[in-house]
């Protein structure tokens, strides 16, 4: 009895998994809120005692301390700047790709809108209105709540900017390769009075006059490392004026291709025409009387 020998199937080659690091923008939401607090406190110039910044709307001080409440109540995606989720090359220039420099991929950033409710408290209504007016004018000066180099975290945990340098939030460079992170802030009418009353009621806070603001951010995810860039090769291109074999070459004096030669004019079949002319479009045809 012949015994057939069976070869073991070769192991299928699997692509090595892409190495990725932590989320680059995981802390950005909290940093925007902290930047909003800092912007208000740094510009306060009404009195020697700056107000207290609180995120809990139900907090009420027992003394004459003034309070500015900043409460993020909604996060939504920017409908005008939605990106597809396919991978793209991240804007990080760490070296020459031809020298096997690392190349990083990521998904496009998530474009978000953060909505804040801002209100104030003071012992007297007139002082609260004075403080609310100052907050309104101060936040009107915030052209960019955050303006700094964009931060990327490599798979090894190192934080760099788009030039591959160690991350420095105070770095400034006028080159186009340095991507800046810009967080804008603008006042919007996002809550109706009824919605705001429901919100204050749910949070067990007294109703106060309020403002609503919107901050726009770009939230970056993880970076995926690659061994190098992709090399794309093309066959040699033919000259645009070269003619295929077996076909005549036609071109104008300027060098542009004119296409094929028009066919020769042919006379209509039948007897020779006698005293016939075409009627112009603006000439009426003769009619018999």
NUGU-982069 format. One record per residue: residue number from 0; chain; residue in three letters; x, y, z of N, C-alpha, C in turn. Coordinates in steps of 0.2 Angstrom, whole numbers, plus 2048, in hexadecimal, padded with zeros to 3 digits. Example, Ala and Ser with C-alpha at 12.3 -4.5 7.8 and 13.67 -1.06 7.14 Angstrom:
BEGIN
     n   chain   res   n.u   n.v   n.w   ca.u   ca.v   ca.w   c.u   c.v   c.w
     0       A   ALA   842   7E4   827    83E    7EA    827   842   7F0   827
     1       A   SER   840   7F5   823    844    7FB    824   840   800   827
# end
This chain:
BEGIN
     n   chain   res   n.u   n.v   n.w   ca.u   ca.v   ca.w   c.u   c.v   c.w
     0       A   UNK   804   7FA   800    800    800    800   804   806   800
     1       A   UNK   803   80A   7FB    807    811    7FB   804   816   7FF
     2       A   UNK   809   819   803    807    81E    807   809   825   804
     3       A   UNK   804   829   803    806    830    801   808   834   806
     4       A   UNK   80D   838   804    810    83D    809   80D   844   808
     5       A   UNK   80A   846   80D    807    84D    80D   80C   852   810
     6       A   UNK   80D   857   80C    811    85D    80F   80D   861   813
     7       A   UNK   810   864   818    80C    868    81D   80B   86F   819
     8       A   UNK   805   872   81A    804    878    816   809   87E   819
     9       A   UNK   80C   882   815    810    887    817   80C   88C   81B
    10       A   UNK   80F   88F   820    80C    894    824   80B   89A   820
    11       A   UNK   805   89D   820    803    8A3    81D   806   8A9   820
    12       A   UNK   809   8AD   81C    80C    8B3    81E   807   8B8   820
    13       A   UNK   808   8BA   826    803    8C0    828   807   8C6   829
    14       A   UNK   804   8CB   827    807    8D2    828   808   8D4   82F
    15       A   UNK   80D   8D6   831    80E    8D8    838   80A   8DD   83A
    16       A   UNK   807   8DD   840    802    8E2    842   806   8E9   843
    17       A   UNK   802   8EE   841    805    8F5    842   806   8F7   849
    18       A   UNK   80B   8F9   84B    80D    8FC    852   80A   903   852
    19       A   UNK   806   904   857    803    90A    858   804   90C   860
    20       A   UNK   803   913   861    804    915    867   7FE   918   86B
    21       A   UNK   7FE   91C   870    7F8    91E    873   7F5   923   86F
    22       A   UNK   7EF   925   871    7EB    92A    86E   7EE   931   86F
    23       A   UNK   7F0   935   869    7F3    93B    86A   7EF   940   86D
    24       A   UNK   7E8   940   86C    7E4    946    86E   7E0   944   874
    25       A   UNK   7E2   93F   878    7DD    93C    87D   7DC   942   882
    26       A   UNK   7E1   946   883    7E0    94B    889   7DE   952   886
    27       A   UNK   7DC   953   880    7DB    959    87D   7D4   95C   880
    28       A   UNK   7CF   958   881    7C9    95B    884   7CA   95E   88A
    29       A   UNK   7CD   95B   88F    7CF    95E    895   7D3   964   895
    30       A   UNK   7D8   964   890    7DD    96A    88F   7D9   970   88D
    31       A   UNK   7D4   96F   888    7D0    975    886   7CC   978   88C
    32       A   UNK   7C9   974   890    7C6    976    896   7CA   97A   89B
    33       A   UNK   7D0   977   89C    7D5    97B    8A0   7D8   981   89D
    34       A   UNK   7D8   981   896    7DB    987    893   7D5   98D   893
    35       A   UNK   7CF   98B   893    7C9    990    894   7CA   993   89B
    36       A   UNK   7CB   98E   8A0    7CB    991    8A7   7D1   996   8A8
    37       A   UNK   7D7   994   8A5    7DD    998    8A5   7DC   99F   8A2
    38       A   UNK   7D9   99E   89C    7D8    9A4    898   7D4   9AA   89C
    39       A   UNK   7CF   9A7   8A0    7CB    9AC    8A3   7CE   9AF   8A9
    40       A   UNK   7D2   9AA   8AD    7D5    9AD    8B3   7DB   9B1   8B1
    41       A   UNK   7DF   9B0   8AC    7E5    9B4    8AA   7E3   9BB   8A8
    42       A   UNK   7DD   9BC   8A6    7DB    9C2    8A3   7D6   9C6   8A8
    43       A   UNK   7D5   9C4   8AE    7D1    9C7    8B3   7D4   9CD   8B6
    44       A   UNK   7D1   9D3   8B5    7D4    9D9    8B7   7CF   9DE   8BB
    45       A   UNK   7C9   9DB   8BD    7C4    9DF    8C0   7C6   9E1   8C7
    46       A   UNK   7C8   9DC   8CB    7C9    9DD    8D2   7D0   9D9   8D4
    47       A   UNK   7D2   9DA   8DA    7D8    9D6    8DC   7D6   9CF   8DE
    48       A   UNK   7D0   9CD   8DF    7CE    9C6    8E1   7CB   9C3   8DA
    49       A   UNK   7CF   9BE   8D7    7CC    9BB    8D1   7C6   9B7   8D3
    50       A   UNK   7C1   9B6   8CE    7BC    9B1    8D0   7BE   9AA   8D0
    51       A   UNK   7BA   9A6   8D3    7BB    99F    8D3   7B8   99B   8CD
    52       A   UNK   7BC   997   8CA    7B9    993    8C4   7B7   98C   8C6
    53       A   UNK   7B0   98B   8C5    7AD    984    8C7   7AA   981   8C1
    54       A   UNK   7AA   97A   8C1    7A7    976    8BC   7A0   973   8BE
    55       A   UNK   79F   974   8C5    799    971    8C8   794   977   8C9
    56       A   UNK   78F   976   8C5    78A    97C    8C4   786   97D   8CB
    57       A   UNK   786   977   8CF    782    978    8D5   786   97B   8DB
    58       A   UNK   78C   97C   8DA    790    97F    8DF   78E   986   8E0
    59       A   UNK   78D   988   8E7    78B    98F    8E9   790   991   8EF
    60       A   UNK   794   996   8EE    798    998    8F4   794   99B   8F9
    61       A   UNK   796   99A   8FF    793    99D    905   795   9A4   907
    62       A   UNK   79B   9A7   904    79D    9AD    905   79B   9B2   8FF
    63       A   UNK   79F   9B7   8FE    79E    9BC    8F8   7A2   9BA   8F3
    64       A   UNK   7A5   9B4   8F3    7A9    9B2    8ED   7A6   9B2   8E7
    65       A   UNK   7A9   9B4   8E1    7A6    9B4    8DB   7A8   9AE   8D7
    66       A   UNK   7A4   9AB   8D3    7A5    9A4    8D0   7A3   9A5   8C8
    67       A   UNK   7A8   9A2   8C4    7A7    9A1    8BD   7A6   999   8BC
    68       A   UNK   7A0   997   8B9    79F    990    8B8   7A0   98F   8B1
    69       A   UNK   7A4   98A   8AF    7A5    987    8A9   7A3   980   8A8
    70       A   UNK   79E   97E   8A4    79C    978    8A4   79B   975   89D
    71       A   UNK   79F   970   89B    79F    96D    895   798   968   895
    72       A   UNK   793   96A   891    78D    966    891   78C   962   88B
    73       A   UNK   790   963   885    78F    95F    87F   795   95F   87B
    74       A   UNK   796   959   878    79C    958    873   799   955   86D
    75       A   UNK   79A   958   867    797    956    861   79C   956   85B
    76       A   UNK   79B   952   856    7A0    952    850   79E   958   84C
    77       A   UNK   7A3   95B   849    7A2    961    844   7A0   95E   83E
    78       A   UNK   799   95F   83C    797    95C    836   79A   95F   82F
    79       A   UNK   79D   965   830    7A0    967    82A   7A7   965   828
    80       A   UNK   7AA   962   82D    7B1    960    82C   7B2   958   82E
    81       A   UNK   7AE   954   82B    7AE    94D    82C   7B3   94A   828
    82       A   UNK   7B7   945   82A    7BC    942    826   7BB   93A   826
    83       A   UNK   7BD   937   821    7BD    930    820   7C2   92D   825
    84       A   UNK   7C0   926   827    7C4    923    82C   7CA   91F   829
    85       A   UNK   7CC   920   823    7D1    91C    820   7D8   91F   822
    86       A   UNK   7DD   91A   822    7E3    91C    825   7E7   921   820
    87       A   UNK   7EA   926   823    7EE    92A    81F   7F5   92C   822
    88       A   UNK   7FA   92E   81E    800    930    821   800   936   826
    89       A   UNK   802   935   82C    802    93A    831   807   93F   82F
    90       A   UNK   805   946   830    80A    94B    82E   810   94C   833
    91       A   UNK   814   947   834    81A    947    838   820   946   833
    92       A   UNK   825   94A   833    82A    94A    82F   831   949   833
    93       A   UNK   832   942   834    838    941    838   83E   93F   835
    94       A   UNK   83E   940   82E    844    93E    82A   842   93D   823
    95       A   UNK   847   93B   81F    846    93A    818   843   933   817
    96       A   UNK   83E   932   814    83B    92B    813   840   926   80F
    97       A   UNK   844   929   80B    848    925    807   84E   922   80B
    98       A   UNK   84F   925   811    854    922    816   851   91E   81B
    99       A   UNK   84B   91A   819    848    916    81E   846   919   824
   100       A   UNK   844   920   824    841    923    82A   83A   920   82B
   101       A   UNK   838   920   831    832    91E    833   82C   922   830
   102       A   UNK   827   91F   82E    821    922    82C   81B   920   830
   103       A   UNK   817   925   832    811    924    836   80B   925   833
   104       A   UNK   806   921   834    7FF    921    832   7FA   922   837
   105       A   UNK   7F5   926   836    7F0    927    83A   7E9   928   837
   106       A   UNK   7E4   927   83A    7DD    929    838   7DD   931   838
   107       A   UNK   7D9   934   834    7D8    93B    834   7D5   93D   83B
   108       A   UNK   7D7   943   83D    7D5    945    844   7CD   946   844
   109       A   UNK   7CA   945   84A    7C3    946    84B   7C2   94D   84D
   110       A   UNK   7BE   950   848    7BC    957    849   7B6   958   84E
   111       A   UNK   7B7   95B   853    7B2    95B    859   7B0   962   85A
   112       A   UNK   7AA   963   85D    7A8    96A    860   7A6   969   867
   113       A   UNK   7A9   96D   86C    7A8    96C    873   7A4   972   875
   114       A   UNK   79E   971   878    799    976    87A   79A   977   882
   115       A   UNK   79B   97E   883    79C    980    88A   796   984   88C
   116       A   UNK   793   983   893    78F    988    896   793   98C   89B
   117       A   UNK   792   993   89A    796    997    89F   791   99C   8A2
   118       A   UNK   791   99C   8A9    78D    9A0    8AD   791   9A2   8B3
   119       A   UNK   78E   9A7   8B7    792    9AA    8BC   78D   9AA   8C2
   120       A   UNK   791   9AB   8C8    78D    9AC    8CF   790   9B2   8D3
   121       A   UNK   78C   9B6   8D6    78E    9BB    8DA   789   9BC   8DF
   122       A   UNK   78B   9BF   8E5    786    9C0    8EA   780   9C5   8E8
   123       A   UNK   782   9CA   8E4    77D    9CF    8E2   77C   9CE   8DA
   124       A   UNK   776   9CF   8D8    775    9CE    8D1   779   9D2   8CC
   125       A   UNK   779   9D9   8CE    77D    9DE    8CA   784   9DB   8CA
   126       A   UNK   788   9D9   8CF    78E    9D6    8CE   78F   9D0   8CA
   127       A   UNK   78A   9CC   8CA    78A    9C6    8C5   78A   9C8   8BE
   128       A   UNK   785   9CD   8BD    785    9D0    8B6   78B   9D3   8B4
   129       A   UNK   78E   9D7   8B8    795    9DA    8B7   79A   9D5   8B5
   130       A   UNK   79A   9D0   8B9    79F    9CA    8B7   79D   9C7   8B1
   131       A   UNK   797   9C6   8AF    795    9C2    8A9   797   9C6   8A3
   132       A   UNK   796   9CD   8A4    798    9D1    89E   7A0   9D1   89D
   133       A   UNK   7A4   9D1   8A2    7AB    9D0    8A2   7AD   9CA   89E
   134       A   UNK   7A9   9C4   8A0    7AB    9BE    89D   7A9   9BE   896
   135       A   UNK   7A4   9C1   894    7A2    9C1    88D   7A7   9C5   889
   136       A   UNK   7AA   9CB   88B    7AF    9CE    888   7B6   9CB   888
   137       A   UNK   7B7   9C7   88D    7BE    9C4    88E   7BE   9BE   889
   138       A   UNK   7B9   9BA   888    7B8    9B4    884   7B8   9B7   87C
   139       A   UNK   7B6   9BD   87B    7B6    9BF    875   7BD   9C1   872
   140       A   UNK   7C2   9C1   877    7C9    9C2    875   7CC   9BB   873
   141       A   UNK   7C9   9B6   874    7CC    9AF    873   7CB   9AD   86C
   142       A   UNK   7D0   9B0   868    7D0    9AE    861   7D2   9A7   860
   143       A   UNK   7D7   9A4   864    7D9    99D    864   7DA   99C   86B
   144       A   UNK   7D6   997   86E    7D6    995    875   7DD   991   876
   145       A   UNK   7DF   98D   871    7E5    98A    871   7E9   98B   86A
   146       A   UNK   7EF   98D   86B    7F3    98D    864   7FA   98B   866
   147       A   UNK   7FB   985   864    802    982    865   803   97D   860
   148       A   UNK   809   97A   860    80B    975    85B   807   96E   85D
   149       A   UNK   805   96B   857    801    965    858   805   95F   85B
   150       A   UNK   802   95C   860    806    957    863   804   950   861
   151       A   UNK   809   94C   85F    809    945    85D   80D   940   862
   152       A   UNK   80A   93B   864    80D    936    868   80F   930   864
   153       A   UNK   815   92F   864    818    929    860   816   922   863
   154       A   UNK   817   91D   85F    815    916    863   81A   915   869
   155       A   UNK   820   918   869    824    917    86F   822   91B   875
   156       A   UNK   81D   91F   874    81B    924    879   81E   92B   879
   157       A   UNK   822   92C   874    826    933    874   821   938   871
   158       A   UNK   820   93E   874    81C    943    871   821   947   86D
   159       A   UNK   81E   948   867    822    94D    862   81D   951   85E
   160       A   UNK   820   956   85B    81C    95A    856   81C   958   84F
   161       A   UNK   81A   95B   84A    81A    959    844   820   959   840
   162       A   UNK   825   95C   843    82C    95C    841   830   957   844
   163       A   UNK   82E   952   848    831    94D    84B   835   94F   851
   164       A   UNK   835   955   854    838    958    859   835   956   860
   165       A   UNK   838   956   865    835    955    86C   82F   95A   86D
   166       A   UNK   82A   959   86F    824    95D    86F   825   963   874
   167       A   UNK   824   969   872    825    96F    876   81F   973   874
   168       A   UNK   81A   974   879    814    978    877   815   97F   876
   169       A   UNK   81B   982   878    81D    989    876   821   98A   870
   170       A   UNK   823   985   86D    827    985    867   823   989   861
   171       A   UNK   827   98D   85D    824    991    858   828   990   852
   172       A   UNK   825   98E   84C    829    98E    846   825   990   840
   173       A   UNK   827   993   83C    823    996    836   823   991   830
   174       A   UNK   827   98B   831    827    987    82B   820   984   82A
   175       A   UNK   81F   981   824    818    97E    823   818   977   825
   176       A   UNK   81D   974   827    81D    96D    829   81B   96D   831
   177       A   UNK   81B   973   834    819    973    83B   811   974   83C
   178       A   UNK   80E   96E   83E    807    96F    83E   805   972   845
   179       A   UNK   800   977   845    7FE    97A    84B   7F7   977   84D
   180       A   UNK   7F6   977   853    7F0    975    856   7EC   97C   858
   181       A   UNK   7E6   97D   855    7E3    983    856   7DC   981   859
   182       A   UNK   7DA   984   85F    7D3    982    861   7D0   989   862
   183       A   UNK   7CB   98A   85E    7C7    990    85E   7C1   990   863
   184       A   UNK   7BF   996   865    7B9    997    869   7B5   99C   867
   185       A   UNK   7AE   99B   867    7A9    9A0    865   7A3   99F   869
   186       A   UNK   79F   9A4   869    799    9A4    86D   793   9A2   868
   187       A   UNK   78F   99E   86A    78A    99B    866   783   99B   86B
   188       A   UNK   77E   99B   867    777    99A    86B   775   993   86A
   189       A   UNK   777   98E   86E    776    987    86E   771   985   872
   190       A   UNK   76F   988   878    76A    986    87C   764   98B   87D
   191       A   UNK   75E   988   87C    759    98C    87E   758   98D   885
   192       A   UNK   753   992   887    752    993    88E   74F   98D   891
   193       A   UNK   74B   989   88E    748    983    890   74D   97E   891
   194       A   UNK   751   97D   88C    756    978    88D   75B   979   893
   195       A   UNK   75D   980   894    761    982    899   75E   981   8A0
   196       A   UNK   757   982   8A1    754    981    8A7   754   97A   8A9
   197       A   UNK   753   975   8A4    753    96E    8A5   75A   96C   8A7
   198       A   UNK   75F   96F   8A4    766    96D    8A6   767   96F   8AD
   199       A   UNK   766   975   8AF    767    978    8B6   763   973   8BB
   200       A   UNK   75D   972   8B9    759    96E    8BD   75C   967   8BE
   201       A   UNK   75E   963   8B9    761    95D    8BA   767   95D   8BE
   202       A   UNK   76B   962   8BD    771    963    8C1   770   966   8C8
   203       A   UNK   76A   967   8CA    768    96A    8D0   76C   970   8D2
   204       A   UNK   76C   975   8CD    76F    97B    8CD   76A   981   8CC
   205       A   UNK   76A   986   8D0    766    98C    8CE   767   98F   8C7
   206       A   UNK   761   991   8C4    762    994    8BE   765   99B   8BE
   207       A   UNK   76A   99C   8B9    76E    9A2    8B9   76E   9A4   8B1
   208       A   UNK   76F   9AA   8B0    771    9AC    8A9   777   9A9   8A7
   209       A   UNK   777   9A7   8A0    77D    9A3    89E   77F   9A5   897
   210       A   UNK   784   9A2   895    787    9A3    88E   789   99C   88C
   211       A   UNK   789   99B   885    78B    994    882   791   996   87D
   212       A   UNK   796   992   87D    79C    993    879   79D   98C   876
   213       A   UNK   7A0   98C   870    7A2    986    86C   7AA   987   86A
   214       A   UNK   7AD   981   86C    7B4    981    86A   7B5   97B   865
   215       A   UNK   7B9   97C   860    7BA    977    85B   7C1   974   85C
   216       A   UNK   7C2   96E   85C    7C8    96A    85C   7C9   965   857
   217       A   UNK   7CF   962   856    7D1    95D    852   7D4   957   857
   218       A   UNK   7D1   952   858    7D3    94D    85C   7D6   947   858
   219       A   UNK   7DD   946   85A    7E1    941    857   7E1   93B   85A
   220       A   UNK   7E1   935   857    7E2    92F    859   7E9   92C   85A
   221       A   UNK   7EA   925   85A    7F0    923    85A   7F4   923   854
   222       A   UNK   7FB   923   854    7FF    922    84E   801   91B   84D
   223       A   UNK   801   919   847    803    912    845   80A   913   841
   224       A   UNK   80F   90F   844    816    90F    841   816   90A   83B
   225       A   UNK   81A   90D   836    81C    908    830   823   908   82F
   226       A   UNK   825   903   82B    82D    903    82A   82F   908   825
   227       A   UNK   82B   90A   821    82D    90F    81C   828   911   818
   228       A   UNK   829   915   813    824    918    80F   823   913   809
   229       A   UNK   81E   913   805    81C    90F    800   81F   912   7F9
   230       A   UNK   823   90E   7F5    826    910    7EF   821   90E   7E9
   231       A   UNK   820   913   7E6    81B    912    7E0   81F   913   7DA
   232       A   UNK   81F   90E   7D5    823    90F    7CF   81E   90F   7C9
   233       A   UNK   820   913   7C4    81C    913    7BE   820   911   7B8
   234       A   UNK   81D   90F   7B3    821    90D    7AC   823   914   7A9
   235       A   UNK   828   913   7A5    82A    91A    7A1   824   91C   79D
   236       A   UNK   823   923   79E    81E    926    79A   820   927   793
   237       A   UNK   81B   926   78E    81C    928    787   81B   92F   786
   238       A   UNK   81E   931   781    81D    938    77F   816   93A   77D
   239       A   UNK   814   93F   77E    80D    941    77D   80C   941   775
   240       A   UNK   811   943   771    811    944    76A   813   93D   766
   241       A   UNK   814   938   76A    816    932    767   810   92F   764
   242       A   UNK   810   92C   75E    80A    929    75B   80A   921   75C
   243       A   UNK   805   91E   75D    805    916    75D   807   913   757
   244       A   UNK   80A   90E   757    80D    90B    751   807   909   74C
   245       A   UNK   808   90A   746    803    909    741   7FE   90E   740
   246       A   UNK   7FE   914   744    7FA    919    743   7FD   920   741
   247       A   UNK   7FA   924   73D    7FE    92A    73B   7FE   92F   741
   248       A   UNK   803   933   740    805    938    745   802   93F   743
   249       A   UNK   7FD   942   748    7FA    948    746   7FB   94D   74C
   250       A   UNK   7FE   953   74A    7FE    958    74F   7FE   95F   74C
   251       A   UNK   7FD   964   750    7FC    96A    74D   803   96D   74E
   252       A   UNK   805   973   74A    80B    976    74B   80D   978   752
   253       A   UNK   808   979   756    80A    97B    75D   80C   974   761
   254       A   UNK   80B   96E   75E    80D    968    762   807   965   765
   255       A   UNK   801   967   764    7FB    964    767   7F9   95F   762
   256       A   UNK   7F6   959   765    7F3    954    761   7ED   956   75E
   257       A   UNK   7EC   956   758    7E6    958    754   7E1   952   753
   258       A   UNK   7E2   94C   755    7DE    947    753   7DF   944   74C
   259       A   UNK   7DA   940   74A    7DA    93D    744   7D8   942   73E
   260       A   UNK   7DA   940   738    7D9    944    732   7D2   944   731
   261       A   UNK   7CE   949   72F    7C7    949    72E   7C6   945   727
   262       A   UNK   7C1   942   726    7BF    93E    720   7BE   943   71A
   263       A   UNK   7C0   941   714    7BF    945    70E   7B7   946   70D
   264       A   UNK   7B6   94C   70A    7AF    94E    708   7AC   949   703
   265       A   UNK   7A6   947   704    7A3    943    6FF   79D   946   6FC
   266       A   UNK   79C   945   6F5    796    948    6F2   790   943   6F2
   267       A   UNK   78A   946   6F3    785    942    6F4   783   93E   6EE
   268       A   UNK   781   938   6EE    77F    934    6E9   779   937   6E5
   269       A   UNK   779   934   6DE    773    937    6DA   775   93B   6D4
   270       A   UNK   771   93E   6D1    773    942    6CB   776   949   6CE
   271       A   UNK   779   94C   6C9    77C    952    6CB   777   958   6CC
   272       A   UNK   778   95B   6D2    773    961    6D4   773   966   6CF
   273       A   UNK   76D   969   6CD    76C    96E    6C8   768   974   6CB
   274       A   UNK   76C   97A   6CC    769    980    6CE   765   97F   6D5
   275       A   UNK   769   97C   6D9    767    97B    6E0   76C   97F   6E5
   276       A   UNK   769   982   6E9    76D    986    6EF   76A   985   6F5
   277       A   UNK   76E   986   6FA    76B    985    701   767   98B   703
   278       A   UNK   762   98A   707    75F    990    70A   762   992   711
   279       A   UNK   764   999   711    767    99B    718   761   99B   71D
   280       A   UNK   763   99B   723    75F    99A    729   75A   9A1   729
   281       A   UNK   75D   9A6   727    75A    9AD    728   756   9AF   721
   282       A   UNK   756   9AA   71C    753    9AC    716   74D   9A7   715
   283       A   UNK   746   9AA   715    741    9A6    714   741   9A2   70D
   284       A   UNK   73E   99C   70E    73E    998    708   738   99B   703
   285       A   UNK   73A   99A   6FC    735    99C    6F7   72F   998   6F7
   286       A   UNK   729   99B   6F6    723    997    6F6   71F   998   6F0
   287       A   UNK   71B   994   6ED    718    995    6E7   711   999   6E8
   288       A   UNK   710   99D   6E3    70A    9A1    6E4   704   99E   6DF
# end
